[in-house]
Amino acid sequence: MAGGNYLSPRLRTSPFGGSLERHQGLSAPTGGRFRWGNIGLTGPCSPPNVLSGVRQRRASQLQEDHGNINHSQTLKEERLKMDKKELVSQLLAAKKASGKTYDELAAALGLCNVYVAQLFRLQAQLKKETEGKLVKLVPGLTGNLLDAMREFPLRSYDPAVLQEPHIYRMTEVCAHYGESILDIMHEQFGDGIMSAIDFKLTVEKVKGDKGEDRVVMTWNGKFLSHIEQTA
């Protein structure tokens, strides 16, 4: 047959004047060819309706496979979220049972109060040098709770938390004051950003000039300069 050799050809005549080949990596005869998946169509006029049907079936299978993968990934994420939510609930219960405030725990551990809160919300990793002291302060931290606190944390948040009024207000502060803060940072430091890794955050309660309660949040982050990207 002109155009190529077939080791084990399996051909049948196409009603459209060509040949329909179940292709298995073999060379092809001359003439136009369309391939989809494991099917090759050869001849001067390959039937578009056959090709379209193959494409539709393949596309449907790919869509189904993709849906299964997404569903599996979603279930995994939901399980992780539920596990973390349950663990955090138990950690907060243990902290409450200890009768200690975050300020008291922070003072005893030599840590920032917000960082201590992050430990109980599995947003920071409990270090070995801190674990022994923390267990004495919060006796309810045993077994799987300590195991969870020792793990590398999946630092994340539920987007719904942004609907909480105070948290939303903090995002507003960053949005409305952000450019002015950046202007001042440029004047004082140059071109760069504040690190959120080498970073300390504390919350304090103070009295104002009129005796009112006021909130002081201190963000203390290392300045990181943008570098010139040389080759």
C-alpha positions as CSV (number, residue, x, y, z in Angstrom):
1,M,0.0,0.0,0.0
2,A,1.4,3.4,-1.0
3,G,2.6,5.8,1.7
4,G,3.8,3.5,4.4
5,N,4.2,0.0,5.8
6,Y,1.8,-1.6,8.2
7,L,3.1,-4.3,10.7
8,S,-0.4,-5.4,11.6
9,P,-2.9,-3.2,9.7
10,R,-6.5,-3.3,10.8
11,L,-8.3,-1.4,8.1
12,R,-11.8,-1.2,6.8
13,T,-13.3,0.9,4.1
14,S,-14.8,4.2,5.0
15,P,-18.1,5.2,3.3
16,F,-16.5,8.5,2.7
17,G,-13.9,7.1,0.3
18,G,-11.0,6.8,2.7
19,S,-10.0,4.1,5.3
20,L,-10.7,3.9,9.0
21,E,-7.7,2.7,10.9
22,R,-7.5,1.6,14.6
23,H,-4.1,3.3,15.0
24,Q,-1.4,1.7,17.2
25,G,1.7,3.8,16.4
26,L,2.0,2.5,12.8
27,S,3.0,4.5,9.7
28,A,0.2,5.8,7.6
29,P,-0.8,5.7,4.0
30,T,-0.9,8.8,2.0
31,G,-3.9,11.1,2.1
32,G,-5.5,13.3,4.7
33,R,-5.5,12.2,8.3
34,F,-7.2,13.2,11.5
35,R,-6.4,11.6,14.8
36,W,-8.2,11.7,18.1
37,G,-7.1,9.5,21.0
38,N,-6.4,6.0,19.7
39,I,-8.2,6.4,16.3
40,G,-6.7,7.5,13.0
41,L,-8.8,8.4,10.0
42,T,-7.0,8.2,6.6
43,G,-8.0,9.0,3.1
44,P,-8.7,12.0,0.9
45,C,-11.9,12.8,2.8
46,S,-12.2,11.7,6.5
47,P,-15.7,11.7,7.9
48,P,-16.2,14.8,10.1
49,N,-19.2,13.3,11.9
50,V,-17.1,10.3,13.1
51,L,-14.3,12.6,14.2
52,S,-16.8,14.9,15.9
53,G,-18.3,12.1,17.8
54,V,-14.9,10.9,19.0
55,R,-14.1,14.4,20.1
56,Q,-17.3,14.8,22.0
57,R,-16.8,11.5,23.8
58,R,-13.2,12.3,24.7
59,A,-14.2,15.9,25.9
60,S,-17.0,14.4,28.0
61,Q,-14.5,11.9,29.6
62,L,-12.0,14.6,30.3
63,Q,-14.6,16.8,31.8
64,E,-15.8,13.9,34.0
65,D,-12.2,13.1,35.1
66,H,-11.6,16.8,35.9
67,G,-14.8,16.9,37.9
68,N,-13.7,13.9,39.9
69,I,-10.3,15.4,40.6
70,N,-11.8,18.7,41.7
71,H,-14.4,16.9,43.9
72,S,-11.6,14.8,45.5
73,Q,-9.5,17.9,46.1
74,T,-12.5,19.8,47.6
75,L,-13.2,16.9,50.0
76,K,-9.5,16.8,51.1
77,E,-9.5,20.6,51.7
78,E,-12.8,20.3,53.6
79,R,-11.4,17.5,55.8
80,L,-8.3,19.6,56.6
81,K,-10.4,22.6,57.4
82,M,-12.7,20.6,59.6
83,D,-9.7,18.9,61.4
84,K,-8.1,22.3,62.0
85,K,-11.4,23.8,63.2
86,E,-11.9,21.0,65.7
87,L,-8.3,21.1,66.9
88,V,-8.5,24.9,67.4
89,S,-11.7,24.5,69.3
90,Q,-10.0,22.1,71.7
91,L,-6.9,24.3,72.0
92,L,-9.0,27.3,72.9
93,A,-11.0,25.2,75.4
94,A,-7.7,24.1,77.1
95,K,-6.5,27.7,77.2
96,K,-9.8,28.8,78.8
97,A,-9.6,26.0,81.4
98,S,-6.2,27.3,82.4
99,G,-7.6,30.6,83.5
100,K,-4.7,32.4,81.8
101,T,-5.1,35.4,79.4
102,Y,-3.0,35.8,76.3
103,D,-1.1,38.7,78.1
104,E,-0.3,36.5,81.0
105,L,0.9,33.6,78.8
106,A,2.9,36.0,76.7
107,A,4.6,37.5,79.7
108,A,5.5,34.1,81.2
109,L,6.8,32.8,77.8
110,G,8.6,36.0,76.7
111,L,6.5,36.2,73.5
112,C,4.2,38.7,71.9
113,N,0.6,38.3,72.9
114,V,-0.6,38.0,69.3
115,Y,2.0,35.3,68.6
116,V,0.7,33.3,71.5
117,A,-2.8,33.6,70.1
118,Q,-1.5,32.4,66.8
119,L,-0.1,29.3,68.4
120,F,-3.6,28.4,69.8
121,R,-5.1,29.0,66.3
122,L,-2.5,26.7,64.6
123,Q,-1.2,29.7,62.7
124,A,2.3,29.4,64.1
125,Q,4.6,26.5,65.1
126,L,5.2,25.6,68.7
127,K,9.0,25.5,69.2
128,K,10.7,23.0,71.5
129,E,12.1,25.7,73.8
130,T,8.6,27.0,74.4
131,E,6.7,23.8,74.7
132,G,7.8,22.8,78.2
133,K,6.9,26.1,79.7
134,L,3.6,26.3,77.9
135,V,2.5,22.8,79.0
136,K,3.0,23.9,82.6
137,L,0.9,27.0,82.1
138,V,-1.8,25.2,80.2
139,P,-2.0,21.6,81.5
140,G,-4.8,20.7,79.1
141,L,-2.3,20.7,76.2
142,T,-1.7,17.0,75.8
143,G,-1.5,14.3,73.1
144,N,-2.9,15.2,69.7
145,L,-3.1,18.9,70.6
146,L,0.6,19.2,71.2
147,D,1.3,17.1,68.1
148,A,-0.8,19.6,66.1
149,M,1.0,22.6,67.5
150,R,4.4,21.0,66.6
151,E,3.5,20.6,63.0
152,F,4.4,23.0,60.2
153,P,1.2,25.1,60.2
154,L,-1.0,25.6,57.2
155,R,-1.3,29.4,57.6
156,S,-4.7,30.2,56.1
157,Y,-8.0,31.8,56.9
158,D,-11.6,31.5,56.0
159,P,-12.6,34.4,53.7
160,A,-15.8,34.7,55.6
161,V,-13.8,36.1,58.6
162,L,-13.5,39.3,56.6
163,Q,-17.2,40.0,57.3
164,E,-16.4,40.3,61.1
165,P,-16.7,44.1,61.8
166,H,-13.3,44.6,63.5
167,I,-11.4,42.5,61.0
168,Y,-13.1,44.3,58.1
169,R,-12.2,47.6,59.7
170,M,-8.5,46.6,59.8
171,T,-8.6,45.9,56.1
172,E,-10.2,49.4,55.6
173,V,-7.3,51.0,57.6
174,C,-4.8,49.3,55.3
175,A,-6.7,50.3,52.2
176,H,-7.3,54.0,53.2
177,Y,-3.9,54.7,54.8
178,G,-1.8,52.3,52.8
179,E,-0.5,54.7,50.2
180,S,0.4,57.4,52.8
181,I,2.2,54.8,54.9
182,L,4.1,53.7,51.8
183,D,5.1,57.3,51.0
184,I,6.6,57.7,54.5
185,M,8.3,54.3,54.3
186,H,9.9,55.3,51.0
187,E,11.2,58.5,52.6
188,Q,12.5,56.8,55.7
189,F,13.8,53.5,54.2
190,G,13.8,53.6,50.4
191,D,12.3,51.1,48.0
192,G,11.1,48.0,49.8
193,I,8.5,46.4,52.0
194,M,7.9,45.3,55.6
195,S,8.4,41.6,56.3
196,A,5.5,39.6,57.7
197,I,7.9,36.8,58.5
198,D,10.6,38.6,60.6
199,F,7.6,40.3,62.2
200,K,6.2,41.0,65.7
201,L,2.7,42.1,66.5
202,T,1.3,43.2,69.8
203,V,-2.0,44.6,71.0
204,E,-2.3,46.8,74.0
205,K,-5.0,48.5,76.0
206,V,-4.3,52.1,77.0
207,K,-6.2,55.0,78.3
208,G,-6.8,58.1,76.2
209,D,-6.6,61.8,77.3
210,K,-10.2,61.7,78.4
211,G,-9.9,58.4,80.2
212,E,-11.4,56.4,77.3
213,D,-10.1,52.9,76.4
214,R,-7.9,52.9,73.3
215,V,-6.4,50.1,71.2
216,V,-2.7,50.2,70.3
217,M,-1.5,47.7,67.7
218,T,2.2,47.7,67.1
219,W,3.5,46.2,63.8
220,N,7.2,45.6,64.0
221,G,8.6,44.1,60.8
222,K,12.1,43.9,59.3
223,F,12.5,46.2,56.3
224,L,13.3,44.3,53.1
225,S,14.8,46.3,50.2
226,H,13.9,45.5,46.6
227,I,17.0,44.3,44.8
228,E,18.3,45.1,41.4
229,Q,18.0,41.9,39.5
230,T,21.3,41.5,37.8
231,A,22.0,38.6,35.4
